[in-house]
Structures are given as C-alpha cells and as structure tokens.
C-alpha cells in the first residue's frame, strides 16, 4: 500500500510530499527464519518503490 499526501516542512513551511509505504501480510512460513525472510523481502519492496517514485 502506498499513500501520498501534501504536507509542509516545519522549519520553513515549504510544501513537501509525504509518502507512506507499507507492506502487509506475513508470508506462509511461520518459522522465525521464514518471518525474517518476509521482512527482508518487504523491506526490499518498500525501498524499490520509494526509488521508483523519486
């Protein structure tokens, strides 16, 4: 899920865009290793989405 909204930077009231990127849904593997693999994958997707947006 991604959400974009307009905001203002507090220091100088300049307009900015605020991006909220979220990954949901833990993978099928419920082991500790499987969960860490899911978190790593989710992190990679969030980073790549941010790169693509900017």
C-alpha positions in Angstrom: 0.0 0.0 0.0 1.2 3.5 -0.7 -0.2 6.8 0.2 0.9 10.2 -0.8 -0.2 13.5 0.7 0.8 17.1 0.7 2.5 18.5 3.8 4.6 21.4 4.9 8.1 21.2 6.3 8.0 22.6 9.8 11.3 24.5 9.7 10.3 26.8 6.8 6.7 25.8 5.8 7.9 24.7 2.4 5.5 22.3 0.6 6.6 18.7 0.5 5.1 15.3 -0.4 4.8 12.7 2.4 4.9 9.1 1.2 3.8 6.3 3.5 4.8 2.9 2.2 3.5 -0.2 3.9 3.9 -3.9 3.4 1.3 -6.2 4.9 0.7 -9.9 5.2 3.3 -12.1 6.7 4.4 -15.0 4.5 3.1 -18.6 4.7 6.2 -19.7 6.6 5.6 -19.0 10.3 9.1 -20.0 11.5 11.5 -17.3 12.8 13.6 -17.8 9.6 10.6 -17.5 7.4 9.4 -14.4 9.1 12.8 -12.7 8.8 12.9 -13.6 5.1 9.5 -12.0 4.7 10.7 -8.8 6.5 13.7 -8.7 4.2 11.6 -9.0 1.1 9.1 -6.4 2.4 11.9 -4.0 3.1 13.4 -4.5 -0.4 10.0 -3.8 -2.0 9.5 -0.7 0.1 12.9 0.6 -0.8 12.4 -0.1 -4.5 9.0 1.5 -4.6 10.5 4.7 -3.0 13.3 4.7 -5.6 10.7 4.3 -8.4 8.6 7.2 -7.0 11.5 9.5 -6.7 
